[in-house]
Amino acid sequence: MSKKLILKELSRYNIGTYADIIYRNALLRADREVFVYGEQRVTFSQYNGRVNRLVNALLSLGLKKGDGIGLLSWNCLECTEVTGAAMKGGFVVCPINPRMGADELLYIINDSGVRALFVGPELAETVNNIRPRLPQVFHYISLEGKAGGMLDHDELLARFPQEEPPAVVDEDDPFIIFYTSGTTGVPRGAIYTHYRKLEEARTKVFTIGVRPEHRHIMILPLFHIGGWSHFWAFFCAGACNVIMPQRSFDAAATMQALADEQATDIHIVPTHLVSMLNVPGMDRYDLKRLNRIWYAASPMPVELLRKGMDKFGPIFAQGYGQTESGPDISILSMESHNVVNRSPEEQKVLASCGQPCLWVHARIVDDNGDDVEPGVVGEIIVQSKSVMVGYWHRPDLTKETIVDGWLHTGDMGYYDDQGYMYIVDRKKDLVISGGENIYPREVEEVLYRHPAVMECAVIGVPDEKWVERVHAVVVLRPGHSATGEEISNFCKENLARYKAPRSVEFVESLPKNPQGKILKKELREKYRKAK
């Protein structure tokens, strides 16, 4: 890069792309830290160079603009480089949840059509076992160390120069696919362009006020759109992300990182707060710079929120969104949280998901698409320039979900006269456990494969740790027997483990309406009353 002609260099990549942001930060903040991962500390300039090496390597392997690259890994430094290569090289990146079982991985990898697959160390054996069934994948690249039959990421980068690749990316090019489970159990890929993801980052940066001096502790997975978008918003603003080198949440290690890195921000789900509040000797951690705890993915119980604010202060803010929406739809700001010790009427807002974000329109409509009045329950629909383009290879589902430019979320809620929205139910019976989205029908499909199961229904029930847990209500076949542990283990063998029921209840029959439809509302009501 030429410092002599810096203004010309700043114009190398197209506006509306992350390629432009990567290069801008490398020129203007060359020696500032962008990522911290364990003992590794990376500057903006170093990051740009490694991304360039990877783009040049992929081009040499025969990949071209528009080709897919899959990313199957837990959070690591190399994940940022793979995503950066898509940003600058014009590849379409597909982050894949490493918790998924082999059949789920087969479906997503084949459906996305990725030609190169980057694989974390824990997934190498699984991937090698299914390679014969992945006919479109031509290159396998291991992350964080060598793996049999795969190119090594670091060795690959070392073979190629860090010169800037050709500037080929336009803002309307496809950039990233996030897969989300459908009610049929078949995952759907939400496709985004470069512009739409950058637009979402701009919204986030403005909404929560991210500045270059901020430091964000990253504990949420980069294969989820919520964690991904928060992470890259900090990058976009020229701030630093500290990536926690852990496969499962360690509350004590996270508290230590907040102190050691003098972090200003952390993005959590409610179950993380439960664990953080139970870390022994919390007062010994120096958290004087921590000025924002952003929570999302599932509602925060008001009592838990009150405990969090008592311990950390009035620094909480909530975001609501979904994979298809970009994700941010609304925000419950830190200012809106300052009612925690006021009257019950004023505190009601804490049960809301906030007001629509700037540059986002949200409405609540009835089954005819007509707007409902305040206090009336309807479906939340959304319009913004950061909503997905559509579902990958599924124009039929896209047409059903995006109607006249409005994304139909499937979430049911109402609003008040100040524009605060309250989610009361999920049209598609979604269960959110520990921040993970779980669709009951997908679990039910597996349960029905168990030889002892005659009928079943899967619901979410309140849980102190997970906020919601997956609960299976099962009717056994006559003459058959099974234990709850057996049922749960059967699901773990056929699904990602987090989707398996954490509790199982055996009953003689399930409540049904005259048409024979199982009444899940009645099953949930039992646990709501118990709570």
C-alpha positions as CSV (number, residue, x, y, z in Angstrom):
1,M,0.0,0.0,0.0
2,S,1.2,3.5,-0.8
3,K,1.3,6.0,2.1
4,K,2.4,8.7,-0.4
5,L,-0.9,8.6,-2.2
6,I,-3.0,7.7,0.8
7,L,-6.2,9.5,-0.4
8,K,-6.0,7.7,-3.7
9,E,-5.4,4.4,-1.8
10,L,-8.4,5.0,0.4
11,S,-10.5,4.9,-2.8
12,R,-9.2,1.5,-4.0
13,Y,-12.3,-0.6,-2.9
14,N,-16.0,0.2,-3.6
15,I,-18.0,2.1,-1.0
16,G,-20.7,-0.2,0.6
17,T,-18.3,-3.1,1.0
18,Y,-16.3,-4.5,4.0
19,A,-13.3,-4.6,1.6
20,D,-13.3,-0.8,1.8
21,I,-13.4,-1.0,5.6
22,I,-10.6,-3.5,5.9
23,Y,-8.3,-1.4,3.8
24,R,-9.3,1.9,5.3
25,N,-8.5,0.6,8.8
26,A,-5.2,-0.9,7.6
27,L,-4.2,2.5,6.2
28,L,-5.5,4.8,9.0
29,R,-5.1,2.6,12.1
30,A,-2.2,0.4,10.9
31,D,-0.6,-0.3,14.3
32,R,-3.7,-0.4,16.5
33,E,-5.0,-3.8,17.8
34,V,-7.9,-5.2,15.9
35,F,-8.1,-8.8,17.3
36,V,-6.8,-10.5,20.5
37,Y,-6.9,-14.2,20.7
38,G,-5.1,-15.9,23.6
39,E,-1.5,-14.7,23.4
40,Q,-1.9,-13.5,19.8
41,R,-2.4,-9.8,19.2
42,V,-3.1,-8.6,15.6
43,T,-3.0,-5.1,14.2
44,F,-5.2,-3.8,11.4
45,S,-2.2,-3.8,9.1
46,Q,-1.3,-7.4,9.9
47,Y,-4.9,-8.5,9.5
48,N,-5.1,-6.9,6.1
49,G,-1.9,-8.6,5.0
50,R,-3.1,-12.1,6.1
51,V,-6.5,-11.6,4.4
52,N,-4.7,-10.7,1.2
53,R,-2.5,-13.8,1.4
54,L,-5.6,-15.9,1.8
55,V,-7.5,-14.3,-1.1
56,N,-4.4,-14.8,-3.3
57,A,-4.2,-18.4,-2.1
58,L,-7.8,-19.2,-2.9
59,L,-7.5,-17.6,-6.4
60,S,-4.5,-19.8,-7.0
61,L,-6.6,-22.9,-6.1
62,G,-9.0,-22.0,-8.9
63,L,-11.7,-20.3,-6.9
64,K,-13.3,-17.2,-8.4
65,K,-15.6,-14.4,-7.4
66,G,-19.0,-15.8,-6.4
67,D,-17.7,-19.2,-5.4
68,G,-18.7,-20.5,-1.9
69,I,-16.3,-21.1,1.0
70,G,-17.6,-22.9,4.1
71,L,-16.4,-22.1,7.6
72,L,-17.0,-24.9,10.1
73,S,-15.2,-23.9,13.3
74,W,-15.5,-22.6,16.8
75,N,-14.4,-19.0,17.2
76,C,-10.7,-18.5,16.4
77,L,-8.4,-15.9,14.8
78,E,-8.5,-17.8,11.5
79,C,-12.3,-17.4,11.3
80,T,-11.8,-13.6,10.9
81,E,-9.3,-14.3,8.0
82,V,-11.7,-16.6,6.2
83,T,-14.5,-14.0,6.5
84,G,-12.1,-11.3,5.4
85,A,-11.2,-13.3,2.3
86,A,-14.9,-13.3,1.3
87,M,-15.1,-9.6,2.0
88,K,-12.1,-8.8,-0.3
89,G,-12.1,-11.7,-2.7
90,G,-15.8,-11.7,-3.6
91,F,-16.3,-15.3,-2.4
92,V,-19.6,-16.2,-0.6
93,V,-18.9,-17.4,2.9
94,C,-21.1,-19.8,4.8
95,P,-20.5,-20.1,8.6
96,I,-21.7,-23.4,9.8
97,N,-22.6,-24.4,13.4
98,P,-20.0,-26.9,14.6
99,R,-22.6,-28.4,17.0
100,M,-24.5,-30.0,14.2
101,G,-24.6,-33.7,13.5
102,A,-23.2,-35.3,10.4
103,D,-26.5,-35.4,8.5
104,E,-27.1,-31.7,9.2
105,L,-23.6,-30.8,8.1
106,L,-24.1,-32.8,4.9
107,Y,-27.3,-31.0,4.0
108,I,-25.9,-27.5,4.6
109,I,-22.5,-28.0,2.9
110,N,-24.2,-29.5,-0.2
111,D,-27.0,-27.1,-0.3
112,S,-24.7,-24.0,0.0
113,G,-22.5,-25.4,-2.8
114,V,-19.2,-24.4,-1.1
115,R,-16.1,-25.3,-3.1
116,A,-13.6,-24.9,-0.2
117,L,-14.3,-25.9,3.4
118,F,-12.3,-24.5,6.3
119,V,-12.4,-26.9,9.2
120,G,-11.6,-26.4,12.9
121,P,-9.6,-29.1,14.8
122,E,-12.6,-30.7,16.6
123,L,-14.5,-31.2,13.3
124,A,-11.7,-32.7,11.1
125,E,-12.6,-36.3,11.8
126,T,-16.3,-35.8,11.2
127,V,-15.6,-34.0,7.9
128,N,-13.1,-36.6,6.7
129,N,-15.8,-39.2,7.4
130,I,-18.4,-37.5,5.2
131,R,-16.1,-36.3,2.4
132,P,-17.2,-39.0,-0.1
133,R,-20.7,-37.4,0.2
134,L,-19.5,-33.9,-0.5
135,P,-19.0,-33.9,-4.3
136,Q,-18.9,-30.1,-4.7
137,V,-16.1,-29.5,-2.2
138,F,-12.7,-29.5,-3.9
139,H,-10.5,-28.1,-1.2
140,Y,-10.3,-28.8,2.6
141,I,-8.3,-26.4,4.8
142,S,-7.6,-27.1,8.4
143,L,-7.6,-24.3,11.0
144,E,-5.5,-24.1,14.2
145,G,-3.2,-26.9,13.2
146,K,-2.7,-29.7,10.8
147,A,-5.3,-32.3,9.9
148,G,-5.0,-35.4,7.8
149,G,-5.9,-35.0,4.1
150,M,-6.3,-31.2,4.4
151,L,-4.2,-28.1,3.5
152,D,-2.9,-26.3,6.6
153,H,-4.2,-22.7,6.8
154,D,-1.0,-21.1,8.0
155,E,1.2,-23.0,5.6
156,L,-1.1,-22.0,2.7
157,L,-0.9,-18.3,3.7
158,A,2.9,-18.4,3.9
159,R,3.2,-19.4,0.3
160,F,1.4,-16.3,-1.1
161,P,2.1,-12.6,-1.2
162,Q,0.2,-10.0,0.8
163,E,-0.2,-7.6,-2.1
164,E,-3.7,-6.3,-2.5
165,P,-5.9,-8.6,-4.7
166,P,-7.9,-7.2,-7.6
167,A,-10.7,-5.0,-6.5
168,V,-13.7,-7.0,-7.7
169,V,-16.3,-6.7,-5.0
170,D,-19.5,-4.6,-5.5
171,E,-22.0,-3.7,-2.9
172,D,-24.8,-5.8,-4.4
173,D,-22.7,-9.0,-4.8
174,P,-23.8,-11.9,-2.6
175,F,-21.5,-12.2,0.5
176,I,-22.7,-14.4,3.3
177,I,-25.3,-17.2,3.9
178,F,-26.6,-17.8,7.4
179,Y,-28.6,-21.0,7.8
180,T,-31.6,-21.1,10.1
181,S,-33.8,-24.1,10.8
182,G,-37.3,-24.2,9.4
183,T,-40.4,-25.6,11.0
184,T,-40.1,-28.5,8.6
185,G,-36.7,-29.2,10.1
186,V,-34.9,-28.4,6.8
187,P,-32.4,-25.6,7.3
188,R,-32.8,-22.5,5.1
189,G,-30.0,-20.2,4.1
190,A,-30.5,-16.5,4.5
191,I,-28.4,-14.7,1.9
192,Y,-27.0,-11.2,2.3
193,T,-25.1,-8.9,0.0
194,H,-22.0,-6.8,1.1
195,Y,-24.1,-3.7,1.3
196,R,-26.8,-5.2,3.5
197,K,-24.3,-6.5,6.1
198,L,-22.5,-3.2,6.1
199,E,-25.7,-1.3,6.5
200,E,-26.5,-3.5,9.6
201,A,-23.1,-2.6,11.0
202,R,-23.7,1.1,10.5
203,T,-27.0,0.8,12.3
204,K,-25.3,-1.0,15.2
205,V,-22.4,1.4,15.4
206,F,-24.7,4.4,15.5
207,T,-27.3,2.8,17.8
208,I,-25.0,1.8,20.6
209,G,-22.3,4.4,19.9
210,V,-19.2,2.3,19.1
211,R,-16.0,4.2,19.1
212,P,-12.4,3.2,18.0
213,E,-11.2,3.2,21.6
214,H,-13.7,0.6,22.6
215,R,-12.7,-3.0,23.4
216,H,-15.3,-5.8,23.0
217,I,-15.1,-9.2,24.6
218,M,-16.4,-11.8,22.1
219,I,-18.0,-14.8,23.7
220,L,-20.9,-15.5,21.2
221,P,-20.3,-17.7,18.2
222,L,-19.3,-16.2,14.9
223,F,-21.5,-18.8,13.1
224,H,-24.6,-17.0,14.5
225,I,-25.8,-13.8,12.9
226,G,-26.2,-12.0,16.2
227,G,-22.7,-12.5,17.4
228,W,-21.3,-12.1,13.9
229,S,-23.0,-8.7,13.4
230,H,-22.0,-7.3,16.8
231,F,-18.4,-8.4,16.3
232,W,-18.0,-6.9,12.8
233,A,-19.7,-3.6,13.9
234,F,-16.8,-3.1,16.3
235,F,-14.4,-3.8,13.5
236,C,-16.2,-1.4,11.2
237,A,-15.8,1.4,13.8
238,G,-12.1,0.7,14.1
239,A,-12.4,-0.9,17.6
240,C,-10.8,-4.0,19.0
241,N,-12.4,-7.5,19.5
242,V,-11.0,-9.8,22.1
243,I,-11.9,-13.4,21.0
244,M,-12.3,-15.8,23.9
245,P,-10.4,-19.0,23.2
246,Q,-13.1,-21.3,24.6
247,R,-15.5,-23.8,23.2
248,S,-18.0,-23.5,26.1
249,F,-18.7,-20.4,28.2
250,D,-16.3,-19.9,31.2
251,A,-17.7,-17.2,33.4
252,A,-14.6,-16.8,35.5
253,A,-12.3,-16.6,32.4
254,T,-14.7,-14.0,30.9
255,M,-14.7,-11.9,34.0
256,Q,-10.9,-12.0,34.0
257,A,-10.7,-11.0,30.4
258,L,-13.0,-8.1,31.0
259,A,-10.6,-6.9,33.7
260,D,-7.3,-7.7,31.9
261,E,-8.3,-6.2,28.6
262,Q,-10.0,-3.2,30.3
263,A,-13.0,-4.0,28.1
264,T,-15.8,-1.6,27.5
265,D,-18.3,-4.0,26.0
266,I,-19.6,-7.5,26.1
267,H,-22.4,-9.2,24.2
268,I,-24.2,-12.0,26.1
269,V,-27.4,-14.0,26.3
270,P,-29.3,-14.2,29.6
271,T,-27.8,-17.6,30.6
272,H,-24.3,-16.0,30.6
273,L,-25.5,-13.4,33.1
274,V,-26.7,-16.2,35.4
275,S,-23.2,-17.7,35.4
276,M,-21.4,-14.4,35.7
277,L,-23.4,-13.4,38.8
278,N,-22.3,-16.7,40.4
279,V,-18.6,-16.3,39.9
280,P,-17.0,-16.3,43.4
281,G,-15.3,-13.1,44.5
282,M,-16.7,-10.9,41.7
283,D,-15.6,-7.7,43.5
284,R,-12.0,-8.5,42.8
285,Y,-12.3,-7.9,39.1
286,D,-11.5,-4.4,37.9
287,L,-14.5,-3.6,35.6
288,K,-14.3,0.2,35.8
289,R,-14.1,0.6,32.0
290,L,-17.1,-1.8,31.3
291,N,-19.8,0.5,30.2
292,R,-22.2,-1.7,28.1
293,I,-23.6,-5.2,28.4
294,W,-25.6,-6.0,25.3
295,Y,-28.0,-8.9,25.6
296,A,-30.0,-10.6,22.9
297,A,-31.2,-14.0,21.5
298,S,-33.8,-14.6,24.2
299,P,-35.8,-12.4,26.7
300,M,-34.2,-11.5,30.0
301,P,-36.3,-12.3,33.0
302,V,-36.8,-9.0,34.9
303,E,-35.6,-10.4,38.2
304,L,-32.4,-11.6,36.6
305,L,-32.0,-8.2,35.0
306,R,-32.4,-6.5,38.3
307,K,-29.7,-8.6,39.8
308,G,-27.4,-7.8,36.9
309,M,-28.0,-4.1,37.2
310,D,-27.4,-4.3,41.0
311,K,-24.0,-5.9,40.4
312,F,-22.8,-4.2,37.1
313,G,-24.7,-1.0,37.2
314,P,-27.2,0.6,34.7
315,I,-25.2,-0.5,31.6
316,F,-27.6,-3.0,30.0
317,A,-29.1,-2.7,26.5
318,Q,-31.1,-5.3,24.6
319,G,-31.4,-6.1,20.9
320,Y,-34.2,-8.0,19.2
321,G,-33.8,-9.6,15.8
322,Q,-33.6,-12.8,13.8
323,T,-31.4,-14.4,11.2
324,E,-33.5,-13.1,8.3
325,S,-33.8,-9.5,9.6
326,G,-30.1,-8.6,9.5
327,P,-30.5,-9.1,12.6
328,D,-31.3,-5.9,14.6
329,I,-35.0,-4.9,14.5
330,S,-35.3,-3.1,17.8
331,I,-33.4,-1.9,20.8
332,L,-34.2,-1.5,24.5
333,S,-31.7,1.2,25.3
334,M,-29.7,1.7,28.5
335,E,-31.9,4.7,29.2
336,S,-35.0,2.6,28.9
337,H,-33.6,0.2,31.5
338,N,-33.3,2.9,34.2
339,V,-36.8,2.0,35.4
340,V,-35.7,-1.1,37.3
341,N,-36.4,0.5,40.7
342,R,-39.5,2.5,39.8
343,S,-43.2,1.6,39.9
344,P,-44.5,-1.6,38.4
345,E,-46.2,0.3,35.6
346,E,-42.9,2.0,34.7
347,Q,-41.1,-1.3,34.9
348,K,-43.3,-2.9,32.4
349,V,-41.1,-1.6,29.6
350,L,-38.4,-4.1,30.8
351,A,-40.5,-6.9,29.4
352,S,-40.4,-5.3,25.9
353,C,-37.9,-5.7,23.2
354,G,-37.7,-2.0,22.8
355,Q,-38.4,0.4,20.0
356,P,-37.5,0.0,16.3
357,C,-33.9,0.8,15.5
358,L,-33.1,3.8,13.4
359,W,-33.4,2.9,9.7
360,V,-35.7,0.0,10.5
361,H,-39.5,0.1,10.1
362,A,-41.6,-2.4,12.2
363,R,-45.3,-2.9,12.1
364,I,-47.7,-5.4,13.8
365,V,-50.4,-6.8,11.6
366,D,-53.3,-9.2,11.7
367,D,-53.8,-12.2,9.4
368,N,-55.1,-9.9,6.7
369,G,-52.0,-7.8,6.8
370,D,-53.9,-4.8,8.4
371,D,-52.2,-2.9,11.2
372,V,-53.5,-3.5,14.6
373,E,-54.0,-0.9,17.4
374,P,-51.7,-0.7,20.5
375,G,-52.3,-3.6,22.9
376,V,-53.6,-5.9,20.1
377,V,-51.5,-9.0,19.3
378,G,-50.4,-9.6,15.8
379,E,-47.4,-10.6,13.7
380,I,-44.3,-8.4,13.7
381,I,-43.2,-7.5,10.2
382,V,-40.1,-5.6,9.3
383,Q,-38.6,-3.5,6.6
384,S,-35.0,-2.2,6.3
385,K,-32.0,-2.2,4.0
386,S,-30.3,-4.8,6.1
387,V,-32.9,-7.5,5.8
388,M,-31.8,-10.6,3.9
389,V,-32.1,-10.7,0.1
390,G,-34.0,-14.0,0.4
391,Y,-33.5,-17.7,1.1
392,W,-30.7,-19.4,-0.8
393,H,-32.2,-21.3,-3.8
394,R,-35.7,-21.0,-2.3
395,P,-37.7,-18.4,-4.2
396,D,-40.9,-20.0,-3.0
397,L,-40.1,-19.5,0.7
398,T,-38.7,-16.0,0.0
399,K,-42.0,-15.0,-1.6
400,E,-43.9,-16.3,1.4
401,T,-41.6,-14.5,3.9
402,I,-41.0,-11.2,2.2
403,V,-44.3,-9.7,1.1
404,D,-44.4,-6.3,-0.6
405,G,-41.0,-5.5,0.8
406,W,-41.9,-6.5,4.4
407,L,-40.3,-9.4,6.2
408,H,-42.8,-11.5,8.1
409,T,-40.9,-12.6,11.2
410,G,-43.4,-15.2,12.5
411,D,-43.1,-13.5,16.0
412,M,-46.3,-12.5,17.6
413,G,-46.5,-9.4,19.7
414,Y,-48.1,-6.1,20.5
415,Y,-47.0,-2.5,21.0
416,D,-47.8,0.4,23.3
417,D,-48.4,4.0,22.5
418,Q,-44.7,4.9,22.7
419,G,-43.7,2.3,20.1
420,Y,-42.3,-0.3,22.5
421,M,-42.9,-3.8,21.2
422,Y,-43.7,-6.8,23.4
423,I,-43.2,-10.4,22.1
424,V,-45.9,-12.7,23.5
425,D,-45.4,-15.9,21.5
426,R,-43.6,-17.3,18.5
427,K,-45.8,-18.2,15.6
428,K,-43.5,-21.2,14.8
429,D,-43.1,-22.5,18.4
430,L,-39.5,-21.6,18.5
431,V,-37.6,-22.5,21.6
432,I,-34.7,-20.3,22.6
433,S,-32.4,-22.2,25.1
434,G,-29.2,-20.6,26.1
435,G,-29.4,-18.3,23.1
436,E,-29.8,-21.2,20.6
437,N,-32.8,-21.3,18.3
438,I,-34.4,-24.7,18.4
439,Y,-37.5,-25.7,16.4
440,P,-39.6,-28.3,18.1
441,R,-40.7,-30.1,15.0
442,E,-37.1,-30.9,14.1
443,V,-36.7,-32.6,17.5
444,E,-40.1,-34.3,17.2
445,E,-39.1,-35.8,13.8
446,V,-36.2,-37.5,15.6
447,L,-38.4,-38.6,18.6
448,Y,-40.9,-40.3,16.3
449,R,-38.0,-42.4,15.0
450,H,-37.6,-44.0,18.4
451,P,-39.4,-47.4,18.4
452,A,-41.0,-46.8,21.8
453,V,-42.5,-43.4,21.0
454,M,-46.1,-43.2,19.8
455,E,-46.8,-39.5,20.1
456,C,-44.8,-36.6,21.3
457,A,-44.8,-32.8,21.6
458,V,-41.7,-30.6,22.2
459,I,-42.1,-27.3,24.0
460,G,-39.9,-24.8,25.8
461,V,-40.4,-24.5,29.5
462,P,-38.8,-22.1,32.0
463,D,-35.4,-22.9,33.3
464,E,-33.3,-21.0,35.8
465,K,-30.0,-21.6,33.9
466,W,-31.0,-21.7,30.2
467,V,-34.1,-19.4,30.5
468,E,-35.9,-22.0,28.4
469,R,-35.1,-25.7,28.1
470,V,-36.3,-28.2,25.5
471,H,-38.9,-30.4,27.1
472,A,-40.4,-33.5,25.5
473,V,-43.9,-34.8,26.4
474,V,-44.1,-38.4,25.2
475,V,-46.8,-41.0,24.8
476,L,-45.2,-44.5,24.6
477,R,-46.4,-47.3,22.4
478,P,-48.4,-50.0,24.2
479,G,-46.1,-52.7,25.4
480,H,-43.0,-50.5,25.1
481,S,-40.9,-48.8,27.8
482,A,-38.2,-46.1,27.8
483,T,-36.6,-43.8,30.3
484,G,-36.1,-40.0,29.9
485,E,-32.4,-40.5,29.7
486,E,-32.8,-43.0,26.9
487,I,-35.0,-40.6,25.0
488,S,-32.6,-37.7,25.4
489,N,-29.6,-39.7,24.4
490,F,-31.4,-41.0,21.3
491,C,-31.9,-37.4,20.3
492,K,-28.3,-36.5,21.0
493,E,-27.2,-39.3,18.6
494,N,-29.3,-37.8,15.8
495,L,-29.2,-34.1,16.4
496,A,-26.9,-31.4,17.7
497,R,-26.7,-32.0,21.4
498,Y,-28.1,-28.7,22.4
499,K,-31.4,-29.5,20.6
500,A,-32.0,-32.7,22.6
501,P,-34.6,-32.5,25.3
502,R,-33.2,-31.7,28.7
503,S,-36.3,-33.1,30.4
504,V,-38.8,-35.8,29.3
505,E,-42.3,-36.3,30.6
506,F,-44.3,-39.4,30.0
507,V,-48.1,-39.1,29.7
508,E,-51.1,-41.3,28.8
509,S,-52.3,-38.9,26.1
510,L,-51.7,-35.5,24.7
511,P,-54.4,-32.7,24.6
512,K,-55.9,-32.2,21.2
513,N,-58.5,-30.1,19.4
514,P,-61.4,-31.7,17.5
515,Q,-59.3,-31.8,14.4
516,G,-56.6,-33.9,16.2
517,K,-54.0,-31.1,16.4
518,I,-51.9,-31.3,19.6
519,L,-52.6,-28.3,21.8
520,K,-49.1,-27.2,22.8
521,K,-50.5,-24.1,24.5
522,E,-52.1,-26.4,27.2
523,L,-48.8,-28.2,27.7
524,R,-46.9,-24.9,28.2
525,E,-49.6,-23.5,30.5
526,K,-48.8,-26.1,33.1
527,Y,-45.3,-24.9,33.4
528,R,-46.1,-21.2,33.3
529,K,-48.5,-21.7,36.2
530,A,-45.8,-23.7,38.1
531,K,-43.4,-20.8,37.6
